[in-house]
Structure formats: C-alpha cells, structure tokens
Amino acid sequence: MVKRHTLYEYDYPSGKITLKRRLCPRCGRIMAAHENRHSCGYCGYTIYLKSESS
C-alpha cells in the first residue's frame, strides 16, 4: 500500500497540491509508475514508455 503523502507534491507558500503520478484516462484512478510503463491496477490500462536505446 502506498502512503498518500508520497502521491502528492505540496507547495506550502502558494497553497497548491499537485499529483505526482498520472491519472488513468479510462477510469480516472491513479496509475502505478513502473520503470518502462504506467499501469492501472483497476481496469488494466497500460501506457508503455519509449526507450531511448531503441
């Protein structure tokens, strides 16, 4: 289980809170960040990242 305080970035002087990870375009939940992809554990949507070595 991921701690909630690690998912958000806080800017106290301006009062802004931003999400560090991507949201799933299909279901709207927070996606898991892996080395070569972002994946949604709820609906299974996956976004593969392009590697620079290819």
N, CA, C, O and CB atoms as a CASP TS submission, in Angstrom:
PFRMAT TS
TARGET T0000
AUTHOR 0000-0000-0000
METHOD Language model
MODEL 1
PARENT N/A
ATOM      1  N   MET     1       0.840  -1.178   0.000  1.00  0.00           N
ATOM      2  CA  MET     1       0.000   0.000   0.000  1.00  0.00           C
ATOM      3  C   MET     1       0.891   1.249   0.000  1.00  0.00           C
ATOM      4  O   MET     1       1.828   1.358   0.791  1.00  0.00           O
ATOM      5  CB  MET     1      -0.959  -0.006   1.223  1.00  0.00           C
ATOM      6  N   VAL     2       0.589   2.161  -0.879  1.00  0.00           N
ATOM      7  CA  VAL     2       1.360   3.395  -0.997  1.00  0.00           C
ATOM      8  C   VAL     2       0.822   4.422  -0.004  1.00  0.00           C
ATOM      9  O   VAL     2      -0.390   4.593   0.129  1.00  0.00           O
ATOM     10  CB  VAL     2       1.304   3.951  -2.448  1.00  0.00           C
ATOM     11  N   LYS     3       1.717   5.091   0.680  1.00  0.00           N
ATOM     12  CA  LYS     3       1.323   6.155   1.600  1.00  0.00           C
ATOM     13  C   LYS     3       0.821   7.344   0.802  1.00  0.00           C
ATOM     14  O   LYS     3       1.432   7.710  -0.203  1.00  0.00           O
ATOM     15  CB  LYS     3       2.504   6.569   2.517  1.00  0.00           C
ATOM     16  N   ARG     4      -0.249   7.941   1.214  1.00  0.00           N
ATOM     17  CA  ARG     4      -0.860   9.038   0.465  1.00  0.00           C
ATOM     18  C   ARG     4       0.030  10.269   0.375  1.00  0.00           C
ATOM     19  O   ARG     4      -0.032  10.998  -0.615  1.00  0.00           O
ATOM     20  CB  ARG     4      -2.170   9.416   1.095  1.00  0.00           C
ATOM     21  N   HIS     5       0.852  10.516   1.380  1.00  0.00           N
ATOM     22  CA  HIS     5       1.702  11.700   1.329  1.00  0.00           C
ATOM     23  C   HIS     5       2.802  11.585   0.286  1.00  0.00           C
ATOM     24  O   HIS     5       3.433  12.589  -0.043  1.00  0.00           O
ATOM     25  CB  HIS     5       2.313  11.951   2.680  1.00  0.00           C
ATOM     26  N   THR     6       3.054  10.382  -0.249  1.00  0.00           N
ATOM     27  CA  THR     6       4.055  10.231  -1.298  1.00  0.00           C
ATOM     28  C   THR     6       3.455  10.408  -2.694  1.00  0.00           C
ATOM     29  O   THR     6       4.202  10.507  -3.668  1.00  0.00           O
ATOM     30  CB  THR     6       4.717   8.867  -1.190  1.00  0.00           C
ATOM     31  N   LEU     7       2.140  10.450  -2.814  1.00  0.00           N
ATOM     32  CA  LEU     7       1.487  10.596  -4.109  1.00  0.00           C
ATOM     33  C   LEU     7       1.317  12.056  -4.534  1.00  0.00           C
ATOM     34  O   LEU     7       1.087  12.340  -5.709  1.00  0.00           O
ATOM     35  CB  LEU     7       0.142   9.922  -4.074  1.00  0.00           C
ATOM     36  N   TYR     8       1.429  12.974  -3.583  1.00  0.00           N
ATOM     37  CA  TYR     8       1.172  14.381  -3.865  1.00  0.00           C
ATOM     38  C   TYR     8       2.393  15.225  -3.562  1.00  0.00           C
ATOM     39  O   TYR     8       3.215  14.871  -2.717  1.00  0.00           O
ATOM     40  CB  TYR     8      -0.020  14.878  -3.063  1.00  0.00           C
ATOM     41  N   GLU     9       2.503  16.341  -4.257  1.00  0.00           N
ATOM     42  CA  GLU     9       3.567  17.301  -4.023  1.00  0.00           C
ATOM     43  C   GLU     9       2.932  18.566  -3.452  1.00  0.00           C
ATOM     44  O   GLU     9       2.009  19.129  -4.039  1.00  0.00           O
ATOM     45  CB  GLU     9       4.367  17.603  -5.339  1.00  0.00           C
ATOM     46  N   TYR    10       3.429  18.998  -2.319  1.00  0.00           N
ATOM     47  CA  TYR    10       2.864  20.148  -1.626  1.00  0.00           C
ATOM     48  C   TYR    10       3.742  21.370  -1.808  1.00  0.00           C
ATOM     49  O   TYR    10       4.961  21.298  -1.650  1.00  0.00           O
ATOM     50  CB  TYR    10       2.683  19.846  -0.142  1.00  0.00           C
ATOM     51  N   ASP    11       3.124  22.487  -2.140  1.00  0.00           N
ATOM     52  CA  ASP    11       3.818  23.770  -2.213  1.00  0.00           C
ATOM     53  C   ASP    11       3.151  24.678  -1.177  1.00  0.00           C
ATOM     54  O   ASP    11       2.140  25.324  -1.452  1.00  0.00           O
ATOM     55  CB  ASP    11       3.759  24.398  -3.680  1.00  0.00           C
ATOM     56  N   TYR    12       3.733  24.708   0.000  1.00  0.00           N
ATOM     57  CA  TYR    12       3.107  25.397   1.119  1.00  0.00           C
ATOM     58  C   TYR    12       2.979  26.908   0.940  1.00  0.00           C
ATOM     59  O   TYR    12       1.940  27.461   1.301  1.00  0.00           O
ATOM     60  CB  TYR    12       3.878  25.118   2.351  1.00  0.00           C
ATOM     61  N   PRO    13       3.990  27.610   0.398  1.00  0.00           N
ATOM     62  CA  PRO    13       3.825  29.065   0.247  1.00  0.00           C
ATOM     63  C   PRO    13       2.653  29.463  -0.657  1.00  0.00           C
ATOM     64  O   PRO    13       1.946  30.430  -0.374  1.00  0.00           O
ATOM     65  CB  PRO    13       5.096  29.660  -0.305  1.00  0.00           C
ATOM     66  N   SER    14       2.453  28.710  -1.746  1.00  0.00           N
ATOM     67  CA  SER    14       1.365  29.067  -2.660  1.00  0.00           C
ATOM     68  C   SER    14       0.073  28.332  -2.331  1.00  0.00           C
ATOM     69  O   SER    14      -0.997  28.727  -2.794  1.00  0.00           O
ATOM     70  CB  SER    14       1.768  28.771  -4.092  1.00  0.00           C
ATOM     71  N   GLY    15       0.158  27.256  -1.531  1.00  0.00           N
ATOM     72  CA  GLY    15      -1.029  26.506  -1.157  1.00  0.00           C
ATOM     73  C   GLY    15      -1.512  25.544  -2.224  1.00  0.00           C
ATOM     74  O   GLY    15      -2.681  25.156  -2.217  1.00  0.00           O
ATOM     75  N   LYS    16      -0.629  25.146  -3.154  1.00  0.00           N
ATOM     76  CA  LYS    16      -1.021  24.251  -4.239  1.00  0.00           C
ATOM     77  C   LYS    16      -0.621  22.813  -3.924  1.00  0.00           C
ATOM     78  O   LYS    16       0.437  22.559  -3.348  1.00  0.00           O
ATOM     79  CB  LYS    16      -0.386  24.702  -5.562  1.00  0.00           C
ATOM     80  N   ILE    17      -1.482  21.886  -4.312  1.00  0.00           N
ATOM     81  CA  ILE    17      -1.223  20.464  -4.176  1.00  0.00           C
ATOM     82  C   ILE    17      -1.329  19.854  -5.569  1.00  0.00           C
ATOM     83  O   ILE    17      -2.348  20.014  -6.240  1.00  0.00           O
ATOM     84  CB  ILE    17      -2.221  19.784  -3.166  1.00  0.00           C
ATOM     85  N   THR    18      -0.277  19.152  -6.009  1.00  0.00           N
ATOM     86  CA  THR    18      -0.289  18.533  -7.326  1.00  0.00           C
ATOM     87  C   THR    18      -0.022  17.039  -7.192  1.00  0.00           C
ATOM     88  O   THR    18       0.679  16.602  -6.279  1.00  0.00           O
ATOM     89  CB  THR    18       0.756  19.194  -8.253  1.00  0.00           C
ATOM     90  N   LEU    19      -0.577  16.279  -8.092  1.00  0.00           N
ATOM     91  CA  LEU    19      -0.406  14.839  -8.107  1.00  0.00           C
ATOM     92  C   LEU    19       0.888  14.483  -8.823  1.00  0.00           C
ATOM     93  O   LEU    19       1.153  15.013  -9.902  1.00  0.00           O
ATOM     94  CB  LEU    19      -1.606  14.154  -8.777  1.00  0.00           C
ATOM     95  N   LYS    20       1.705  13.595  -8.252  1.00  0.00           N
ATOM     96  CA  LYS    20       2.982  13.216  -8.846  1.00  0.00           C
ATOM     97  C   LYS    20       2.818  12.201  -9.971  1.00  0.00           C
ATOM     98  O   LYS    20       3.633  12.171 -10.893  1.00  0.00           O
ATOM     99  CB  LYS    20       3.899  12.655  -7.782  1.00  0.00           C
ATOM    100  N   ARG    21       1.793  11.378  -9.914  1.00  0.00           N
ATOM    101  CA  ARG    21       1.608  10.318 -10.899  1.00  0.00           C
ATOM    102  C   ARG    21       0.494  10.654 -11.864  1.00  0.00           C
ATOM    103  O   ARG    21      -0.241  11.622 -11.668  1.00  0.00           O
ATOM    104  CB  ARG    21       1.316   8.999 -10.212  1.00  0.00           C
ATOM    105  N   ARG    22       0.370   9.842 -12.921  1.00  0.00           N
ATOM    106  CA  ARG    22      -0.648  10.057 -13.952  1.00  0.00           C
ATOM    107  C   ARG    22      -1.991   9.506 -13.509  1.00  0.00           C
ATOM    108  O   ARG    22      -2.064   8.612 -12.666  1.00  0.00           O
ATOM    109  CB  ARG    22      -0.224   9.407 -15.272  1.00  0.00           C
ATOM    110  N   LEU    23      -3.046  10.048 -14.087  1.00  0.00           N
ATOM    111  CA  LEU    23      -4.386   9.512 -13.899  1.00  0.00           C
ATOM    112  C   LEU    23      -4.747   8.654 -15.098  1.00  0.00           C
ATOM    113  O   LEU    23      -4.363   8.956 -16.228  1.00  0.00           O
ATOM    114  CB  LEU    23      -5.421  10.649 -13.702  1.00  0.00           C
ATOM    115  N   CYS    24      -5.478   7.597 -14.851  1.00  0.00           N
ATOM    116  CA  CYS    24      -5.893   6.691 -15.920  1.00  0.00           C
ATOM    117  C   CYS    24      -6.936   7.386 -16.786  1.00  0.00           C
ATOM    118  O   CYS    24      -7.925   7.900 -16.263  1.00  0.00           O
ATOM    119  CB  CYS    24      -6.455   5.359 -15.340  1.00  0.00           C
ATOM    120  N   PRO    25      -6.733   7.411 -18.104  1.00  0.00           N
ATOM    121  CA  PRO    25      -7.717   8.062 -18.970  1.00  0.00           C
ATOM    122  C   PRO    25      -9.012   7.266 -19.093  1.00  0.00           C
ATOM    123  O   PRO    25     -10.036   7.821 -19.493  1.00  0.00           O
ATOM    124  CB  PRO    25      -7.128   8.278 -20.343  1.00  0.00           C
ATOM    125  N   ARG    26      -8.988   5.995 -18.761  1.00  0.00           N
ATOM    126  CA  ARG    26     -10.174   5.156 -18.882  1.00  0.00           C
ATOM    127  C   ARG    26     -11.071   5.242 -17.643  1.00  0.00           C
ATOM    128  O   ARG    26     -12.280   5.434 -17.771  1.00  0.00           O
ATOM    129  CB  ARG    26      -9.763   3.712 -19.123  1.00  0.00           C
ATOM    130  N   CYS    27     -10.488   5.100 -16.441  1.00  0.00           N
ATOM    131  CA  CYS    27     -11.322   5.051 -15.242  1.00  0.00           C
ATOM    132  C   CYS    27     -11.079   6.208 -14.273  1.00  0.00           C
ATOM    133  O   CYS    27     -11.886   6.421 -13.368  1.00  0.00           O
ATOM    134  CB  CYS    27     -11.092   3.757 -14.530  1.00  0.00           C
ATOM    135  N   GLY    28      -9.976   6.966 -14.440  1.00  0.00           N
ATOM    136  CA  GLY    28      -9.729   8.144 -13.619  1.00  0.00           C
ATOM    137  C   GLY    28      -8.989   7.898 -12.321  1.00  0.00           C
ATOM    138  O   GLY    28      -8.855   8.818 -11.515  1.00  0.00           O
ATOM    139  N   ARG    29      -8.508   6.698 -12.092  1.00  0.00           N
ATOM    140  CA  ARG    29      -7.761   6.403 -10.870  1.00  0.00           C
ATOM    141  C   ARG    29      -6.271   6.659 -11.092  1.00  0.00           C
ATOM    142  O   ARG    29      -5.827   6.822 -12.229  1.00  0.00           O
ATOM    143  CB  ARG    29      -7.998   4.939 -10.425  1.00  0.00           C
ATOM    144  N   ILE    30      -5.503   6.695 -10.006  1.00  0.00           N
ATOM    145  CA  ILE    30      -4.069   6.934 -10.078  1.00  0.00           C
ATOM    146  C   ILE    30      -3.381   5.688 -10.612  1.00  0.00           C
ATOM    147  O   ILE    30      -3.651   4.574 -10.162  1.00  0.00           O
ATOM    148  CB  ILE    30      -3.499   7.326  -8.693  1.00  0.00           C
ATOM    149  N   MET    31      -2.483   5.888 -11.583  1.00  0.00           N
ATOM    150  CA  MET    31      -1.769   4.776 -12.205  1.00  0.00           C
ATOM    151  C   MET    31      -0.454   4.504 -11.474  1.00  0.00           C
ATOM    152  O   MET    31       0.146   5.412 -10.899  1.00  0.00           O
ATOM    153  CB  MET    31      -1.502   5.072 -13.692  1.00  0.00           C
ATOM    154  N   ALA    32      -0.017   3.250 -11.504  1.00  0.00           N
ATOM    155  CA  ALA    32       1.261   2.855 -10.925  1.00  0.00           C
ATOM    156  C   ALA    32       2.375   3.235 -11.892  1.00  0.00           C
ATOM    157  O   ALA    32       2.230   3.090 -13.106  1.00  0.00           O
ATOM    158  CB  ALA    32       1.291   1.330 -10.613  1.00  0.00           C
ATOM    159  N   ALA    33       3.482   3.720 -11.351  1.00  0.00           N
ATOM    160  CA  ALA    33       4.629   4.107 -12.177  1.00  0.00           C
ATOM    161  C   ALA    33       5.680   3.014 -12.108  1.00  0.00           C
ATOM    162  O   ALA    33       6.267   2.783 -11.051  1.00  0.00           O
ATOM    163  CB  ALA    33       5.221   5.470 -11.716  1.00  0.00           C
ATOM    164  N   HIS    34       5.925   2.338 -13.229  1.00  0.00           N
ATOM    165  CA  HIS    34       6.949   1.315 -13.327  1.00  0.00           C
ATOM    166  C   HIS    34       8.108   1.864 -14.142  1.00  0.00           C
ATOM    167  O   HIS    34       8.050   2.995 -14.625  1.00  0.00           O
ATOM    168  CB  HIS    34       6.388   0.017 -13.962  1.00  0.00           C
ATOM    169  N   GLU    35       9.153   1.074 -14.295  1.00  0.00           N
ATOM    170  CA  GLU    35      10.342   1.535 -14.999  1.00  0.00           C
ATOM    171  C   GLU    35      10.071   1.840 -16.467  1.00  0.00           C
ATOM    172  O   GLU    35      10.591   2.820 -17.000  1.00  0.00           O
ATOM    173  CB  GLU    35      11.433   0.503 -14.890  1.00  0.00           C
ATOM    174  N   ASN    36       9.262   1.011 -17.126  1.00  0.00           N
ATOM    175  CA  ASN    36       9.039   1.178 -18.562  1.00  0.00           C
ATOM    176  C   ASN    36       7.571   1.406 -18.927  1.00  0.00           C
ATOM    177  O   ASN    36       7.224   1.393 -20.108  1.00  0.00           O
ATOM    178  CB  ASN    36       9.550  -0.032 -19.292  1.00  0.00           C
ATOM    179  N   ARG    37       6.711   1.614 -17.940  1.00  0.00           N
ATOM    180  CA  ARG    37       5.291   1.782 -18.236  1.00  0.00           C
ATOM    181  C   ARG    37       4.553   2.406 -17.060  1.00  0.00           C
ATOM    182  O   ARG    37       5.058   2.449 -15.938  1.00  0.00           O
ATOM    183  CB  ARG    37       4.659   0.440 -18.595  1.00  0.00           C
ATOM    184  N   HIS    38       3.350   2.888 -17.342  1.00  0.00           N
ATOM    185  CA  HIS    38       2.381   3.301 -16.329  1.00  0.00           C
ATOM    186  C   HIS    38       1.205   2.355 -16.475  1.00  0.00           C
ATOM    187  O   HIS    38       0.729   2.131 -17.588  1.00  0.00           O
ATOM    188  CB  HIS    38       1.943   4.823 -16.492  1.00  0.00           C
ATOM    189  N   SER    39       0.729   1.795 -15.373  1.00  0.00           N
ATOM    190  CA  SER    39      -0.372   0.838 -15.477  1.00  0.00           C
ATOM    191  C   SER    39      -1.414   1.103 -14.407  1.00  0.00           C
ATOM    192  O   SER    39      -1.099   1.538 -13.299  1.00  0.00           O
ATOM    193  CB  SER    39       0.147  -0.601 -15.363  1.00  0.00           C
ATOM    194  N   CYS    40      -2.664   0.832 -14.762  1.00  0.00           N
ATOM    195  CA  CYS    40      -3.788   0.986 -13.849  1.00  0.00           C
ATOM    196  C   CYS    40      -4.123  -0.393 -13.295  1.00  0.00           C
ATOM    197  O   CYS    40      -4.380  -1.323 -14.059  1.00  0.00           O
ATOM    198  CB  CYS    40      -5.028   1.634 -14.563  1.00  0.00           C
ATOM    199  N   GLY    41      -4.121  -0.527 -12.001  1.00  0.00           N
ATOM    200  CA  GLY    41      -4.429  -1.795 -11.376  1.00  0.00           C
ATOM    201  C   GLY    41      -5.907  -2.092 -11.343  1.00  0.00           C
ATOM    202  O   GLY    41      -6.296  -3.232 -11.092  1.00  0.00           O
ATOM    203  N   TYR    42      -6.743  -1.103 -11.589  1.00  0.00           N
ATOM    204  CA  TYR    42      -8.187  -1.301 -11.525  1.00  0.00           C
ATOM    205  C   TYR    42      -8.747  -1.819 -12.852  1.00  0.00           C
ATOM    206  O   TYR    42      -9.434  -2.840 -12.882  1.00  0.00           O
ATOM    207  CB  TYR    42      -8.876   0.004 -11.141  1.00  0.00           C
ATOM    208  N   CYS    43      -8.456  -1.118 -13.940  1.00  0.00           N
ATOM    209  CA  CYS    43      -9.038  -1.501 -15.233  1.00  0.00           C
ATOM    210  C   CYS    43      -8.034  -2.174 -16.165  1.00  0.00           C
ATOM    211  O   CYS    43      -8.430  -2.716 -17.197  1.00  0.00           O
ATOM    212  CB  CYS    43      -9.612  -0.281 -15.916  1.00  0.00           C
ATOM    213  N   GLY    44      -6.738  -2.153 -15.825  1.00  0.00           N
ATOM    214  CA  GLY    44      -5.735  -2.830 -16.634  1.00  0.00           C
ATOM    215  C   GLY    44      -5.158  -2.007 -17.771  1.00  0.00           C
ATOM    216  O   GLY    44      -4.388  -2.536 -18.572  1.00  0.00           O
ATOM    217  N   TYR    45      -5.504  -0.730 -17.868  1.00  0.00           N
ATOM    218  CA  TYR    45      -4.986   0.139 -18.926  1.00  0.00           C
ATOM    219  C   TYR    45      -3.492   0.347 -18.705  1.00  0.00           C
ATOM    220  O   TYR    45      -3.065   0.601 -17.579  1.00  0.00           O
ATOM    221  CB  TYR    45      -5.740   1.508 -18.952  1.00  0.00           C
ATOM    222  N   THR    46      -2.687   0.243 -19.773  1.00  0.00           N
ATOM    223  CA  THR    46      -1.237   0.367 -19.675  1.00  0.00           C
ATOM    224  C   THR    46      -0.726   1.328 -20.736  1.00  0.00           C
ATOM    225  O   THR    46      -1.148   1.271 -21.891  1.00  0.00           O
ATOM    226  CB  THR    46      -0.558  -1.008 -19.822  1.00  0.00           C
ATOM    227  N   ILE    47       0.184   2.211 -20.342  1.00  0.00           N
ATOM    228  CA  ILE    47       0.867   3.123 -21.252  1.00  0.00           C
ATOM    229  C   ILE    47       2.346   2.761 -21.205  1.00  0.00           C
ATOM    230  O   ILE    47       2.987   2.877 -20.160  1.00  0.00           O
ATOM    231  CB  ILE    47       0.621   4.640 -20.863  1.00  0.00           C
ATOM    232  N   TYR    48       2.890   2.318 -22.350  1.00  0.00           N
ATOM    233  CA  TYR    48       4.302   1.949 -22.418  1.00  0.00           C
ATOM    234  C   TYR    48       5.124   3.181 -22.791  1.00  0.00           C
ATOM    235  O   TYR    48       4.749   3.963 -23.664  1.00  0.00           O
ATOM    236  CB  TYR    48       4.532   0.798 -23.446  1.00  0.00           C
ATOM    237  N   LEU    49       6.251   3.328 -22.102  1.00  0.00           N
ATOM    238  CA  LEU    49       7.158   4.447 -22.354  1.00  0.00           C
ATOM    239  C   LEU    49       8.162   4.034 -23.419  1.00  0.00           C
ATOM    240  O   LEU    49       8.591   2.881 -23.452  1.00  0.00           O
ATOM    241  CB  LEU    49       7.886   4.892 -21.049  1.00  0.00           C
ATOM    242  N   LYS    50       8.536   4.950 -24.278  1.00  0.00           N
ATOM    243  CA  LYS    50       9.521   4.667 -25.316  1.00  0.00           C
ATOM    244  C   LYS    50      10.903   4.661 -24.701  1.00  0.00           C
ATOM    245  O   LYS    50      11.248   5.552 -23.925  1.00  0.00           O
ATOM    246  CB  LYS    50       9.437   5.698 -26.463  1.00  0.00           C
ATOM    247  N   SER    51      11.690   3.667 -25.043  1.00  0.00           N
ATOM    248  CA  SER    51      13.053   3.597 -24.524  1.00  0.00           C
ATOM    249  C   SER    51      13.986   4.343 -25.472  1.00  0.00           C
ATOM    250  O   SER    51      13.780   4.342 -26.686  1.00  0.00           O
ATOM    251  CB  SER    51      13.509   2.118 -24.346  1.00  0.00           C
ATOM    252  N   GLU    52      15.007   4.976 -24.914  1.00  0.00           N
ATOM    253  CA  GLU    52      15.935   5.761 -25.717  1.00  0.00           C
ATOM    254  C   GLU    52      16.962   4.866 -26.413  1.00  0.00           C
ATOM    255  O   GLU    52      17.585   5.302 -27.381  1.00  0.00           O
ATOM    256  CB  GLU    52      16.644   6.795 -24.844  1.00  0.00           C
ATOM    257  N   SER    53      17.155   3.633 -25.951  1.00  0.00           N
ATOM    258  CA  SER    53      18.156   2.757 -26.557  1.00  0.00           C
ATOM    259  C   SER    53      17.670   2.125 -27.857  1.00  0.00           C
ATOM    260  O   SER    53      18.487   1.636 -28.637  1.00  0.00           O
ATOM    261  CB  SER    53      18.546   1.671 -25.581  1.00  0.00           C
ATOM    262  N   SER    54      16.356   2.121 -28.111  1.00  0.00           N
ATOM    263  CA  SER    54      15.811   1.502 -29.333  1.00  0.00           C
ATOM    264  C   SER    54      15.918   2.390 -30.526  1.00  0.00           C
ATOM    265  O   SER    54      15.503   2.006 -31.620  1.00  0.00           O
ATOM    266  CB  SER    54      14.381   1.125 -29.139  1.00  0.00           C
TER
END
